[in-house]
Amino acid sequence: MEYGSIEREIHVEASPEVVYEVVSTPEHLAAWWPDEVEMEPVPGATGMLAFGDSASPDRHVEPLTVVEADPPRRFSFRWVYDEGVTAAPGNSLLITFDLVPTDAGTLLRMTESGFREKGWEAAVLEAQYRDHASAWDYYLARLAPYVAKLVSAP
């Protein structure tokens, strides 16, 4: 296995504009992915993603830096880098959400890349890649049902 990038595609029955909001704004992201998000969806903005309850010793917080915000086509950010450093290729992972309009909604293509570039030793690389791949299987499955509730709400 290459462990280079993780790619997933899902179809969402909503316009690219709606899906873009769901993948780029803190209140929507926190409804289907991390437990807490702080960021402005503009290039260069920094923030964080947190997984777990704020009182839990198992809480995991990752800094993030928005790379691209091109509504309603693409949103990307870097994460999994050390606090206090500037996110860049080689020290972080890059998540990109590409949104393609379809007759019945939006094709969402998610890519997470940069695993090999992080310079992790082989066992860590493999473990991180597998952990992220299984997490995306879980979390992306929550996105379409969340959007369906949004678009059907009165």
C-alpha positions in Angstrom: 0.0 0.0 0.0 1.2 3.5 -0.8 -0.1 5.4 2.2 0.1 8.6 0.1 -3.4 9.9 0.2 -6.9 9.0 1.2 -9.7 9.7 -1.4 -13.4 9.3 -0.8 -16.4 10.3 -2.9 -20.0 10.6 -1.8 -23.1 12.0 -3.4 -25.1 14.5 -1.4 -28.7 15.5 -2.3 -28.2 19.2 -2.0 -26.7 22.0 -4.0 -23.0 22.7 -4.0 -23.7 25.9 -2.1 -25.3 24.0 0.8 -22.6 21.3 0.8 -19.9 24.0 0.8 -21.4 25.5 4.0 -21.5 22.1 5.6 -17.8 21.4 4.9 -16.5 24.9 5.6 -18.3 26.4 8.6 -17.6 25.5 12.2 -21.2 25.0 13.3 -21.9 22.6 10.4 -18.5 20.8 10.6 -19.1 20.1 14.3 -22.4 18.5 13.5 -20.9 15.6 11.5 -17.1 15.5 12.2 -15.2 16.9 15.1 -16.7 17.8 18.5 -15.6 21.4 18.3 -14.3 23.7 15.5 -12.8 27.2 15.7 -11.9 28.8 12.4 -12.9 31.4 9.8 -13.4 29.9 6.3 -10.9 32.2 4.6 -7.4 31.5 3.2 -4.7 32.0 5.8 -7.1 31.7 8.8 -5.9 29.5 11.6 -8.0 27.6 14.1 -8.5 24.2 15.6 -10.4 20.9 15.5 -11.1 19.1 18.8 -12.2 15.5 19.3 -13.7 14.5 22.6 -15.3 16.3 25.5 -13.4 19.3 26.8 -13.2 17.8 30.3 -11.9 14.4 29.0 -8.2 13.5 29.4 -8.6 11.8 26.0 -9.5 15.0 24.2 -7.5 15.5 21.1 -6.9 19.0 19.6 -5.3 19.7 16.2 -4.4 23.1 14.9 -5.6 24.0 11.3 -4.8 26.5 8.7 -7.2 27.3 5.8 -5.5 27.0 2.5 -8.3 27.6 -0.1 -11.8 28.8 0.1 -13.5 28.9 -3.3 -17.3 28.7 -2.8 -19.0 26.6 -3.8 -16.3 24.5 -5.5 -13.4 23.9 -3.1 -12.4 24.2 0.5 -9.1 23.0 1.8 -7.0 23.2 5.0 -3.9 21.8 6.6 -3.9 20.1 9.9 -1.9 17.5 12.0 1.1 19.8 12.5 2.9 20.9 15.7 1.4 23.9 17.6 3.4 27.1 17.0 4.7 26.2 13.5 3.4 27.4 10.2 1.6 24.6 8.4 3.3 23.7 5.1 3.8 20.8 2.8 6.1 18.4 4.7 4.9 19.2 8.2 1.1 18.8 7.9 -1.7 16.9 6.2 -3.9 18.6 3.6 -7.7 18.0 3.4 -9.4 19.1 0.2 -13.2 19.0 -0.4 -14.0 19.4 -4.1 -17.7 19.9 -4.9 -19.0 19.0 -8.3 -22.7 19.8 -9.2 -24.8 16.9 -10.5 -28.4 16.6 -11.7 -29.4 15.3 -8.3 -27.2 17.4 -6.0 -23.4 17.4 -5.4 -20.6 14.9 -5.8 -18.2 15.6 -2.9 -14.6 14.4 -3.4 -12.6 14.4 -0.2 -8.8 14.0 -0.4 -6.4 13.9 2.5 -2.8 13.9 1.5 0.7 14.5 2.9 1.1 11.3 4.9 4.4 10.3 3.3 5.7 13.9 3.4 5.3 14.0 7.1 8.5 11.9 7.5 6.9 9.4 9.9 8.7 6.1 10.4 7.0 3.2 8.6 4.9 1.9 11.5 3.7 5.4 12.5 2.9 6.2 8.8 0.8 3.0 8.4 -1.0 3.5 11.7 -1.8 7.1 11.0 -3.0 6.3 7.5 -5.2 3.4 8.6 -6.6 5.5 11.5 -7.5 8.4 9.2 -8.9 6.1 6.5 -11.3 4.4 8.9 -12.2 7.8 10.5 -13.2 9.2 7.1 -15.4 6.1 6.4 -17.2 6.8 9.7 -17.5 10.6 9.5 -18.3 11.0 5.8 -21.1 8.6 6.2 -22.6 11.1 8.6 -22.4 14.1 6.2 -25.3 13.2 3.7 -27.8 12.4 6.5 -26.9 15.7 8.2 -27.4 17.7 5.0 -30.7 15.9 4.4 -32.0 17.1 7.7 -30.9 20.7 6.9 -32.6 20.8 3.5 -35.8 19.2 4.7 -36.1 21.6 7.8 -38.9 24.1 7.5 
